[in-house]
């Protein structure tokens, strides 16, 4: 039982390049989330999904797109990377939302945009 | 909008008790969660309060007062390994995290 895994762990991009971050969970969770965390800051929600085939915007969705084609996977795309997107990206999953949704986090992807 | 305010940093010595406060302003509130994050690591769940009152889990306890829009995390018998950042989070259909409190435990 691997929990939540993220690929890649580290990446360096040049401004304007694109990339996709992959998140996978093996806990059969319905909800999945993408966060970014900047140095000394809390986590900010980018996008989330409440089930296969669904996506919704979080607090800071601009410049990112997501897809949830399979229940166990949640992809985060950067179409044209900018230095402001340098951050640590965390994926998380949970059974559900509302009254109780303990989130399980992946190890993070450290992205640098030059 | 939603905001959760926490002190930026707290220091304490081993064996002591420390309280980390969280005040929130939210539109829609189901409960308050607490997460721990060590440097370079991922957040991990500590506790959740759906109702007013105290929830105890070992050395950690969490308190919620809905009428005051306030909660706290209480850490007892502090250990060096408790040095980490602690985040409160407002449960709605997603988590909105507070700004975090960095706890440093000294010998």
Boltz contact constraints between the chains, C-beta under 6 A:
constraints:
  - contact:
      token1: [A, 42]
      token2: [B, 87]
      max_distance: 6.0
  - contact:
      token1: [A, 42]
      token2: [B, 97]
      max_distance: 6.0
  - contact:
      token1: [A, 42]
      token2: [B, 98]
      max_distance: 6.0
  - contact:
      token1: [A, 42]
      token2: [B, 99]
      max_distance: 6.0
  - contact:
      token1: [A, 42]
      token2: [B, 100]
      max_distance: 6.0
  - contact:
      token1: [A, 43]
      token2: [B, 97]
      max_distance: 6.0
  - contact:
      token1: [A, 45]
      token2: [B, 94]
      max_distance: 6.0
  - contact:
      token1: [A, 48]
      token2: [B, 94]
      max_distance: 6.0
  - contact:
      token1: [A, 97]
      token2: [B, 93]
      max_distance: 6.0
  - contact:
      token1: [A, 98]
      token2: [B, 30]
      max_distance: 6.0
  - contact:
      token1: [A, 98]
      token2: [B, 93]
      max_distance: 6.0
  - contact:
      token1: [A, 99]
      token2: [B, 30]
      max_distance: 6.0
  - contact:
      token1: [A, 99]
      token2: [B, 50]
      max_distance: 6.0
  - contact:
      token1: [A, 102]
      token2: [B, 45]
      max_distance: 6.0
  - contact:
      token1: [A, 105]
      token2: [B, 42]
      max_distance: 6.0
  - contact:
      token1: [A, 105]
      token2: [B, 43]
      max_distance: 6.0
  - contact:
      token1: [A, 107]
      token2: [B, 42]
      max_distance: 6.0
  - contact:
      token1: [A, 108]
      token2: [B, 42]
      max_distance: 6.0
